[in-house]
């Protein structure tokens, strides 16, 4: 762990070495995505039916022709812990997971979980634009809560067919086939600039929930390429902290295993001998603590 009185020479030497990886890190992002999102999916929570356990299921996909392999693992990432272990919240939770495609490019899953943990709405995209997708998910949630379900699909198709905007651009969306002609405005985050508070959602949550000392500990641990676990009872807080920690490395980028929220079936990654940054729900920590963790840095945000 980083100590205020620690000799900083090795710290800055590590920083200089890390700078060598800035350009190569960007290759983990798909350079020219074709659209704002690859697909939108609605996933139903695991349940018990006729005495048998039924896993989480994808019940809606837009566009309907989307049949990539990512759909097969989507339910496990949308519901990374059992419903009975989820902490009740008064409002919907928003969180993010990351998949790696066949070309080793990062694909982000932006999720909105209903307060009763029954339905998860998810965008899959190659763009690291958290604020944009969370705003769209909130708009879809407001449609459902206000009985305007008929607006959902026209909005989604309008976004899907729109040209790819530039970072920092404000886009105007007119749902297709809707007589009212209602226009919705959404701002794209400018990822070319230094992340700031309160504009950046993840960084704001991270700063509000974690002490300055622990932020420095995680920052130093990442520069020294340690193995790091971040845990909480809230899915939204877990992924905000993992992503916030990565944002503080700017202009550097985390090069190693990166799982903002880890589903149960991947918990063996916590024993990986290489550096990692993993977010994990607190209900899985009793199982994880029985594993050979050695010198893993653990931050319990709660």
N, C-alpha and C positions, 0 to 999 in steps of 0.2 A: 504494500500500500504506500501511497505517497505521503511523506511527512514534511511539514513546513521547514524543518531544519535539515532536511536531506541535501546532500551534495547535488547540485543541479547540473553538474557537468555532464554526467551520463544521461540525464533527462534531455538536455538539448542536443547531445550527440544522437540520441534516439530520434529526436525530432528531425534532424538533418537527414538521417537515413530514410525516415518515413517520407520525406519530400520527394524521394526518387520514385515513389509509387503513385504520385498524383495523376500523371497522364495515363498510366496503365489502368488505374482504377476506373476511369470513365468508361472503359470498354465493357464494363459490366452492365451499363445502361444501353439499351438498344438505341443506336444512333439516329435512326429516322423512322419512328413509329408511323404507321399509315393512318391511324385514327385515334380519336380521343380515348376510346375504350375498346377492348377486344370483345368483351361480352358482359352482360348484366345477368345475375342469377339470383333467384330466391330459393333459400334452403330452409327446409323444415327441421326442427330439432329432433334428436333421438327420442324415442317413446317406447312404451310397453303396449303391445297389441295382442290380445288373446293369450296373455301370459308369456309372450315371447318378446325379446328385445328387438326393436327396429332401429337401425342406425339413421343418422341424419340423411336426408334425401333432397336432391335438387328437384324442385317442382315447377320452375319456370326459368327459361333462358331466352335472352334477346342478344343477338339474332337467333332465331330458332335453328338455323343451319349450323350453329357453332358446335363442333364435335371434337375439340382438342382434348388431349389427355389430362389437361389441368382440371377438367370437370370431374374426373374420377376422384381426385384428392381434395377437391373443393369442400365437401361436407366436413371432412376431418379438421380442416383449418378454420372453417366458419364456426365450428363448435369444438374448440380445443380442450374443453373439460366437460364433465357430466353436468346436466342441468341442475341436479340437486346440490352441486358444489358452487354454483354461480351465486355471487353476492347480489341480493335484490337491490335494484336501483329504481329511483322514481322516474327516471327518464331513460331513453334508449342510449346504449353505449356504442361508440364508434371506435374501431380499432383497425389495424393494418397487419397483414401477413405478407410474406415474400415467397415466391416460387422461383425456380431456376429452369429456364426452358432448355431445349435440346442444344442450343448454341451457347449455353452458359450465361444467357442474359437474364437480368432480374425482371420478374413480372410481379407487380404489386396487386394485392387483393385488398380493396377498401371496403370495410364492412360496417353495417349498422344493425345492431342487435336490439330487438324489441325489449322493453323493460321486463316482460315476463319470460324472456329467454326462449320464446317459441319459434320465432322467425328471424332469419338473418338475410339481409339484402347485401349484395356484393357486386362491386365493379372489379373486373380484371383489366389491368392496363400496364403498359410499359413506361408510363410517365410518372415521375415522383412528385405528383401534385396533390398532396394530401388535402389541402384546403378546398380545392375545386371539387373533388369527389365527395368529401364530407358535406359540402353545400348541396350537391345534387342529391345525395342520400337523404338529407334533411327535407328537401323539397318533396321527394317521393313519399317520405314518411308523413309529411303534412297533408298530401293528397289523400292518403289512406285514412288518416285520422279525421279528416273533414268530409269524408264521403265523396271525394272527387277522384275515385279510382280510374275513371275513364280518361283522365289526363295523363296517367302514368306512361302508358305505351307510346302515345304520340310524342311526349317529351323525350323518352329514351331514344326513339328512332331519329328524332331531330338532332340529338347530340351525336348519335352514332354516325350519321351521314354528313355531319358538318366537317368542313376542312379543319386540319390541325392548327390550332391557334399558336401564336408566339408566346413565350414566357412573359408574364406581366400584362398580357392583353385582356381586356374585358370583352366577353362574348355575350351575344344576345341570342336567345333561343326562342323560336316560335314553334310550339308543338304542332306537328303535322296533322292536318285534317280537323282541327278544332275551330269551330265557327267564331268563337269569341275573339280570336286573334291575340290572346294574351301573350306578352313577351316577358321572358325571364332573363335576368342579368346575373352573370357569374364571372368572377374575376379569376384569372389564372395566376398562380404565384410566380414570381420572377426568381427562378432558381439560379440565375446568373449573379445574384447579389448575396451579400452576407445575410444569413438568417437573422431575424430580429423579433423582438417581443413588443407588442402582442400579436403582430401580423402572422407569425409562424405558430400554428396550433400546438405542434409537438414540443417545440422549445419552451413555449409558455407553460404547458403542463409540467414539463420536467423541472423547470426553475421553481414553480410553485409548490412542487411536491417533495423535492429532495433538497437537503441542506447544502450550503456552499461547500462545506468540507467533503461531503460524500460525492458531490459533483466533481471536485478535484481528484478524489480517489479514483473514480471511474475514468476520468480523463487521462490521468497518468497511467492507469492500468491498460488502457487501450493503446497508448503510445508505446508501452513496454510489451505489447502483444500478449497480454495475459488471457486467461479463460474467465469469462464473466457471465454470471447469471443475475438477472433482474426479475424479482418476483413481487406479486401483489394479488389481492383478491379481485381486483377490477381489471378486466381485459383492456379497457381504454387506457388505463394508467400504465400498464405494462408496455404496450407498444409505443405510447407517447414517450416514455423514458428511454427505451432502446433507440428510438429514432432521434430523440433529442440528444442523446449521448453522441450519436454519429454526426449530428449537425455541428456540434461543438468542435469537431475535428477540422472543419472547413479551413483552408481549401484541401485538406487531406481527406482520404476516404478509407474506410475500413475494408481490408482486403480478404478477411478470413471468413469462417463460418458465421452467417448472419441469419438468425431466426427471430424476428421481432415477437412472435408468439408461437410457442412450440406445442403441437398437439401431442396427446399421450403416446401415440405409437412411435414418436421420434425421441422419446426421453433418453434413449441410450446415447444420443449425441452429447449428453452431459458428461460422458466419460471419454470423449474424444481427446487424443493427446495433443492436438493442435489448438491454436488460439481460436476462441469463439466469443460471440456476443449473442446470448440467448435470453429471450423473455419467457417466463414460465408461470402458469397460474399456481397460486399458493397451495391449492388442493393436491398438486402433484409433488410438492416438495418433500413430504414424508418418504415417498418412494425414492426420490432422487438422492436424499441424504444417506440412504443405505448403500449407494454406489461409491466406488473409489474415486472421489472427487479431488483428492490431493490438495493442490494449492489454488483451487477455484475461488475467485472473488465473488461473494454473494451480496447483493443489495436487496434488502427487503424494504420496499417503498412504504409499506403500511406501518 
